[in-house]
C-alpha cells in the first residue's frame, strides 16, 4: 500500500532504497551476489529479524567479530525459503560494500543496517531487481509511491 514501508534493492547499481510515506527516504550502498543468479529477483516479504544474528552455516555466535552477518539480519522469503536463507544484513567486511561478492544475501555497513532495522517491520515487501529505472519509478510501478 502507498505509505507503507517498501524496500527496493537494485542489483544493477548495488543500492538499496527505503520507501516510506510515499517517497524514497534513504538510499544506501550494498553488496549483492558474486553472480547475477545468486541474489534472487522478485517481490518478497520480510519474515525474520534478528539483532546480532547467529551464523548457522559456520556455527559463529552473534556479536563475534568473525560473524559475516554483522549487527542485524532482516530475512525475506526468496525462493520459498523461511527468511533464514536470504536477507539484508550487516558485515564484518565493510570494504566489500558496493561490490558483487555475496553468496546471495544483500549486505551493507553495520551502522546502516542498525539504522534501517527499526524502520523495516516484519511483513514489509522487498523488491529485488536489476533495473535501469529510478527508485521513484520502481516505487510507483509497485504501488509503494502514489
Secondary structure as GFF3:
##gff-version 3
##sequence-region A 1 146
A	DSSP	beta_strand	6	10	.	.	.	ID=ss1
A	DSSP	beta_strand	15	20	.	.	.	ID=ss2
A	DSSP	beta_strand	23	29	.	.	.	ID=ss3
A	DSSP	beta_strand	32	33	.	.	.	ID=ss4
A	DSSP	beta_strand	42	51	.	.	.	ID=ss5
A	DSSP	three_ten_helix	56	58	.	.	.	ID=ss6
A	DSSP	beta_strand	72	76	.	.	.	ID=ss7
A	DSSP	three_ten_helix	78	80	.	.	.	ID=ss8
A	DSSP	beta_strand	86	89	.	.	.	ID=ss9
A	DSSP	three_ten_helix	94	96	.	.	.	ID=ss10
A	DSSP	beta_strand	100	102	.	.	.	ID=ss11
A	DSSP	beta_strand	106	107	.	.	.	ID=ss12
A	DSSP	alpha_helix	110	117	.	.	.	ID=ss13
A	DSSP	beta_strand	125	129	.	.	.	ID=ss14
A	DSSP	alpha_helix	135	141	.	.	.	ID=ss15
###
